[in-house]
Every structure is written in structure tokens, then in C-alpha cells.
Amino acid sequence: MTVDETSKGSGAPAPPAVTDDYLKRRTLRRGSAGWLLLTGLGVAYVVSGDYSGWNIGLSKGGFGGLAVATVLMGTMYACLVFSLAELSAILPTAGGGYGFARRALGTWGGFLTGTAILIEYVLAPAAISLFIGDYVASLELFGLTAGWPVSLVCFALFLGIHLWGVGEALRFSLAVTAIAVTALLVFAIGALGDFDAAGLTDIPVDRTAAGASSWLPYGFLGIWAAFPFGMWFFLGVEGVPLAAEEAKDPVRSMPRALALAMGVLVLLAVLTFLAATGARGAAAVQEAGNPLVVALQGDGAPTALGRFVNYAGLAGLVASFFSLIYAGSRQLFALSRAGYLPRFLSLTSRRKAPYLGLLIPGALGFALAAGTGNGARMLNIAVFGATISYALMALSHIVLRRREPGLERPYRTPGGVLTSSVAFVLALSALVATFLVDRDAAFIALGVYVIALAYFAFYSRHHLVARAPEEEFAALAAAEAELDR
């Protein structure tokens, strides 16, 4: 028998004991994913962002502003990925960012990080389901129009695959992602044939903006405002460590998959950004819902290549939707297993899938998609949560390097604390930039945070499960610190 961990001096009564089979009923299928599936998962999280969304940054900063923002955000993600590679080799559990912050920053830090990640991974699939509906309608598939029936089909079909099993789910994700990546490469080859450098700077210059020029039509502030859209080329890759408990040899495969996924995403970002803006001009694609198709055919008649890219865009959306559902369910599973959220959410099926951790966020995502219909707003809220989690995960790396230099590290981040410090500063800058893009979304996310923190402060922090892997890891650190005194 074990008992839950309680906060010292809280005055709360000791919670009831946890039975010995508690963790047995909350077990994922280990060894289901090697480095290739993990790499595919990292690319799948992000690939839809290459097809749409990033181009709105042109309307905030112009080509030069978005280019600088993309370089800075790419640097942030690269530094963060190298930091997470070290942390995931130290603690290869489903908790991911929550587990890292729990060890470094305590229970409050763990909960803050885990909640921020949940905001990202619950809101993003809901938004993408709406974008899938728009694509289905524009392609006139099955006679369907955009609306809640398409969102319902998305959640029902892809949740079913996840419930079938993690191995099947990740292989499906890899196949769809391969189609989407291949189409991006084909698009780049086709669009670069029409490349014209003059089109990069065809957005009118706002002469009232400080530092305005043809490259920075909205001035220096436009660079900052474009940060969230520069993130779209990489948003989600940090979720790979959430698959650690289901990975083969996670200590080796996780750093390798993170580095490879980031390399692929950088290549796709450069090709997509340059090819799309150079082929048709920044002004033409800055507000387009399908910028790659506009880049290929403008307002002219549909072309064979344009149709191919349009269908592949749907594949990219499906890949990201599918993989983000996976990430959200694993973060919810880990938080629930440790008692931060209601424990029943971490129960797993006979196929070792966290069925309630899939179904309940899925139902919530569908309700948000059907009830609001505002995909852009939901994605902005997701970006707000993401930037908070990035800052806290980078801070966790810094704290553990300083406080526990002797901790066994099978993989070490190149550059050490300097690397994670760069990620930390840039993440805070991106967090502030979200208020420049959509202040309402930022305040909605803050409201969700306040409600979650109230639940944690008054209830769940007094009912944490000491035997959960992330909690045991932190408890071991505390015991070692006591012995060293």
C-alpha cells in the first residue's frame, strides 16, 4: 500500500491510501515507438502550420519582419529541443514538460507547466478540426460543407484509431505526415520556378512606423508582432517527450528524434516561406487561407499542381490534428495519474490506451469547435499556453543544471545553460507578443489558468500520488538533498 503525497504544514487530513494495483490500471504500452515513429510524430505535430497560418505574419511584419521572427523563433525551438532532449533522457515518462518542471520547480511549477501544455493540446485540435472542415468544403469532398458534422467525424474517427492502440496510431500518423511533407517538397520545386525577389517586398510601407522600410513595412515592432506566426513553422515539436513511456529505448531514441524532427522542420520552413512569397508576392499570400495554392495559381484557373497541394494540405491538417490529440491525452494521463487532475482520467484500457484521457478532451474540443467556430481564436489561445510552457521548461533545465550538476545525464545539451537561457528569454518575448496579436485570446487563456490554479490550490495539491513516476523522481531528489546536508 502507498499513500498520497501531501504538502507539509498544510493542515489537511491525510488522503486515503492508494491500492497496490493503482499503477497497474494506469499503464501505457511500452516499446511501441522507435526513433523513426518519434521523428514522424514531431513533424506531424507541426506540418499543418506550413500549409496555412504562418502567412498572416506577413500582414504583421512584412517579409523582413516575418523572416527575422521566424529565425528568432526557430532559434528558440532549437534551443528548447536540445534542452528537452537532455531532460527527457533523465526522466523518460509520459509527463514530459510537467515531469521536468516538477523535479526542478516543485509541485506548483509542475502544475503550471502541465496546465499550459494542456491548454495548447486541447485547443489546437479543436481549431484544426474547423480548418479541416474548410478544406473539405473547398475541395467539395463527399458533398460536405464546413460545420460541426465534419468536426464530429474528425474526432470520432481519429479518436477511434487512438483507442485501437498507440502503435497503430503512430504508424498512421507517420504515413499521413509523409504525404504532407512530400507535397511540400513538390510545391517548393514548382513555386521556385516562378520566384521573383521583387515580390518579397511588395507590401506598402507604413511610413509612420519606426524603422519602416520595404523589408520592414511595419517597422521594428512588426518583427515582434510576427513572433506567434514565426512559431507556426515549429509549434508542437516540443511534444515528442510525451511519448517517452511508449518509446523503445527512450534515453537514446528521444534526443535523436527531437534533433531529426527539428532539422526537417527547419528545412520545410525555409523552402515553404521563400517559395510561397517569392512565387506570387508577399501581398498576395498574406491573408490567404491556402497560401500555397494562391502562390501556385493566384486567381487563375486551378492547376494540377495546385489541386495536388490542396489535397496534401488536408493531409497535413489531419496529421497535426491526429498527433495533437495523442499529445494532449498523454499530458492529461500523466497529470491525472499523479493526482493533479481527477485520477479516473488516467485509467487505461486493455489495449493500454488512456481512454478517458482521449474521450473527455475530445468531447471538449468538439464542443468548442461546434460552439464557437473560431479556429483562429482557439489557436491564439493555444499559442499563449505554449509560450508559458516553453519558458517554464527552459527554466527547469537551467535550475537542474545549477542545483543538481551531478545528476546522471545520458545526453547533455550542447551549450548547456546558455542554450536553455536563450530559449527562456525568447519564450518570454513570444509570450508578450501574443498580446500584440490577440489580447482577448491571451486573457481568455489567463482566465482558464486562474480556474485551474484554484482547483490545484484548494484541492489537488493535497491529494498527489507519491508513487507516480514523476512524483517519485522528485521525492528521490528531495531525499538525496536531505542526506547531503
N, C-alpha and C positions, 0 to 999 in steps of 0.2 A: 504494500500500500504506500502511496505517497500523498503528500498534502500540497495544497497550492501555496505559492509564494505570496506573502503579504507584506505591506510596507511597514517597516519598523516604526513604532510610535504612532501608528495611525489610530489606535484605539478600536479598530474594527474587530469583531469577533473572527476567530479562525474559520475559514470556509470549510465546507465538508471535504472529506478525503476523496481522492481520485482513485478509482479502481485500477487494478493491475492491467486490465485489458484496454485501458483508455487509449493508449497509443496504437494498440493493435487495430482498433477500429478507425484509426486515422493514419493509414499507411498508403503511400503512393507506390507506384510500380517502379522499382529501381532498375537501372541499366537499360532503359528504353531508348536513350538518345546518345549517339556518339557525336564527335565533333562536327560531322557534316550536317546532321539534323539541327544541331545547335546553331551552326552558322546560318543555315537556312531560316531558322526561327528569328535570328537577329535581323536579317534582311527583310523578312516578311513583316515584322512589326512596322517597318518604315516605308516600304516600297510604294505604297499608295501616295505618299507625300511627293514623289517625283512626278506623278501624273497630274496633280492639281493642288492648289493651296499656296505653294511657295511663291507663285507668280504675283499674288496680291502684295507681296513685299515690294514689288516694283512701283506700286502706287504709293508706297510709304517713303521709299528712299531712292527710287530710280535704279538704273543698272549698277552704278557705282556703289550706292548705299547698300543695296541688297548683296552685292558681291563682297563688300567688306564685312557685312553682318554674317554672311554665310561662312567666311573664313574664320571669324571670331567664334561663331557657334560650333563650327567644325573642330576648332581647337579645343573648345570646352568639352565636346563629346569625346574627342580622342583622349584628353587628359583624364576624363571621368572613366572611360572604358579601361584604361590602363590601371587606374586606382581600383576599380571594381574587380578586375582580374586578380589582383592580389588579395582583396577581401574575400572573394568567392573561393579562392584556394584555401584560405584559412578556415572559413565557415561555409562548407558546401551544403546548405539546407534550402528548403523552399521559401524561407523567409526573405531571402535576397536583401534588399536595402534595409528592411526593418531589422533583420538579424544583425547586420553590420552596425547600425546605429544603436541597437540595444546593448551591444557589448561596449561601444565607445561612449555613448551619451546617456545610458541608463534607460529606465522604462519610459520616461517622458519622451526622450529622443527617439526611441524605437517606435512609439505610438505615433508621434508627429510624422516620422518618415513613412511608416506604413500607411497612414491615412492619406498622405499626399499622393503616394503611388496608387492607392485605390481610386482616388478622385480621377487620376489620369486614365486608369484602365477600365473604369466603369463608364465614364463619359465618352471616351474616344470611340468605342464600338457603336454606341448609340448614334453618334454623329455620322459615322461611316455607313451605317445601315441606311441613312437618308440619302447619302451620296450614291450608294448602290442603286437605290430607287430611281434617282435622277438618271443614272446611266441606263438602267433597264428601259425607262420610258423613252429616252432619246434614241436608243437603238431599236425601239419598237419590238422588244423581245416578248413573246408569248401574249401579245396584246395587252400587257400590263401598263398601268400608269403609276407614276410615283405616288407613294402614300403608305399608310400603315400596313396593307397586305404584304407589300414587299419586305418591310422590316420584320413582320411576323415570320415570313418564310425564311428569312436570313437567320434569325435567332433560333427557330425551331430546327432547321436543317443542320446548322453548324454546331449547335449545342448537342444535337444527337450524335454527331461524329465524335465530339469530345467525350461524351458519355460512353461511347463504344470502347475507347482506350487511347492512352497517350501516344503509343507508338503509331497507331493508325492516324491519329490526328496530326502528328508532326510530319509524317510522310505525305499526307495530303497537302499540308501547308508548303512543304518543300516543292512539290510538283507545281502547284499554282504559282508559287514565287518564281520558279524557273521560267515559266511562261512570261510573267510580267517583266522580269529582268531581260530576257531575250528581246522582247518587244522594245524596251528602252534602247537597247543597243542598235536595233534595226532603225528605230526612229532617229537616233543620232546620226547614223550613216546617211539617211535620206535628207534630214534637215540641214546638215552641214554642207551639203552640196549647194544650198541656196544662201549660205552665210554671207552677210554683208555687215561689216563693222559699223557702218553709219547707223544701222538700226538700233544699236545698243544705246544710243544717246538721243533718241527722237522724242523723249518726253519733255514737254515745255518746262523751262526753268522758272521756279518761283523766286523772283529777284528779291523778295522781302526776307527770305530765309538766310540765316548766317552761313556763309561758306558755300552758297549755291553756285553751281556750275553745270555744264552739260552732263558731266559724270555724276554729280550730286545735285539733281534738280530741286531737291527739298532741303538742301544744306546738311550740315553735320548732324542735326537732330534726326534727320531721316535715316541715318545709319542705325541709331538706337531703336527707332520705331520699327525698323525692319528685322530686329533680332528674332521675334517669335516666328517669322516666316523663314528666316535662315535655319531655324531649328527643324523645320518640316522635312528637311533632307535627312535628318538623323533621329527624329523624335521616336523613342520606343526601344532603341537598340540596348539601352541600359537594362531592359527586362530579361535578358538572357540568363542571368544568375538565378532567376526564379525557377528555372528548370533543373537546378543543381541536384536535387534529391532523386530525379528521374534520369540522370545522366550516367553514362559509362565513364568511369574514372574521372569524376568532375575536377579533381585537382589539376589534371593535365588538359582535359578537353575544354574546360571553361575559358581559361586565358587564350587558348588557341582560337576558339570560336569567336570570342569577342574581338580579337585583333583582325581576324579574317573578315568578319561581318563589317567592321568599321572600314576596312580597306575597300571592300566592294561598294559601300555606300558613298565613300568619297569619290570614287571613280564615276558612279552614276550621277552624283550631284554636279560634278564639273561638266560632264557631257550633256546632261539634260538642260542645265542653266544656259550654257553657251549656245547650244544648238537651237533651243526654242526662241531665245531673244534675238539671236543673230539671223535666223531664217525669216522672221516676219516683222521684227522690231519690238522693242520693249513696250511701246504704247499699245500695240495691237493685242498683246497677250496679258497685260497687267490685270485685267478684270475678267478674263475668260474663265468659264467653268471647266473647260477642257483645253488648256493652253497648248498641249502638244498637237492636238488636231488642228487648232487655229494656226499654229506655226507651220503646219504642212500644207494646208489648203486655204487658209484665210476665209473669205466669204464666198469662195468659189464652189464649184460642184465637188461633191465628195470624191475622193480618190481611193484607190485600192489600199494604198499605204495608210491613208487617214482612217479608213474603216478598220484596218488591222489594229492600229494603235488604239482606236476607240474601244474595241473588244478587249484588248490587252489591259486597258485602263480598268475595265471591270474586273479582270483577273487580279490586278494589283490591289483594288479595294477589297476583294474577297480575301486575299492573303493577309492583309493587315487586320481586317475585321476578325478573321478566324484566329490569328495568333494573339491579338489583344484580349480576346475572350479567355484564352489559355492563361495569359499573364495575370489577369485580374482574378481568376479563380484560384491561382496558386498563392497570390498575396493574401487573399481573403482566407484561404485554408490555413496559412501559417499564423496569421493574427488570431484566428479563431481557436486553433489548436493550443495556443499559448494563453488563451483566456482574455485577450484584449477585446475581442468581439464574442458574441454568444457562441458557446462551444459546439452546439449542434451543427453549425455551419461547416465544420471540418470533418464531419463523418464521410467515409469513403465507401464506395460500392464494392461488390465482389470483383469488379474489374479494376479496382484501385483508383477510381475517379472520384474527386470530391463533388458529388452530385448536387448537393445543396449549394456549394460554393460556385457551381456553374449556373444552376437554375435561378437562384434568387437574384444575383446581379443581372442575369439575362432578362428576367422579368422586369427589373427596374430599368434596364437600358431600353427595352421595348416600350415601356410606358413613357419614358422621357422622349423617345423618338416620335411616338404616335401623338403624345400630348402637346409637344412644343413645335416640332417640325423645324427647329432652328439648329441646323447642324453646325454652322459657323460659331454660334454662341457656345455650344457644348464643347467644341474643340478648343476654344479660347479658355474655357474653364479647365479643361484637361491640361493645357499648356501651363496654366498657373500652378496647378498641383505638381506638375513635372518639375518646374524650376525650384520649388521648395525642396522636393526630394533630392534633386541634384546637389543643392547646397549642403544639405544635411549628410548625404553620403560622402561627399568630398571632405566635409569636416570630420566625419568618422575616421576616414583614412589618416588624416592629419593627427587626430587625437591618439589613435592606436600606435602610430609610428613614434609619437613623443612619449606616451605613457608606458607602452609595452614594447620597447625596442628588441627584447629578447624573444618575443613571440615567434614560434616557428612559421616561416613564410616560404612555402614551396615555390611560389612565384613572387618576384619583387618588382614593383612598379618602376620603370625607368624614370630617373629624375627624382624619385621619392616624394618627399613632402612638397617640393617645388611644383611638381606636376599636379598634385591634388589641390594645391593652393591656387593655381591658375584656374582650375575648374571651379573652385569655390567662388572666386571673385567674379568670373564670367557668369556663373549661375545667378548670383545676386543681381548682376546687371540685367540679365534676362528677366528676372522676376519683376524688377521695377519697370522694364519695358512693356510688360503685359498691361500695365495701367495706361500706357500711351495708346494701346491698340483697342482695348475694350474694357473700360473701367467697370462697367456693370458686371461683366463676367468675373473680374477679379474679386469684386465684393460679394458676389454670389458664392464663389469658392470659399471666401473667408467665413461666410455665414455657415456653410457646411462644416468647416473646421471648428467653429465655436460649438456647434451642437455635438460633434464627435468628442471634443475635448471635455465637455461637460459630462458625457457618459463615462469617459475614462476617469475623470477626477472623482466622481461621486460613486462609481460602482466598480468598473472592471479592474482598476489598478489594485484593488483589494482582493481580487479573485484570479490572480495569474497562476498558471500551471507550471510548477517548478521543473517538471520532467520534460517539458517541451525542449527540443534541441537548442533553440536559441537562448532559452532561459538557463538551461544547464551550462551552456558555454559562458554566459555572463556570470553565473554563480561560481564557476570554477575560477574565473579571473578574480572575483572578489576574495575567494578563499586563499588564493595564492598571494594576493596583496596583504592579507592579514598575517600570513606566515612570514612574509618578508619584513614585517615591522619589528 
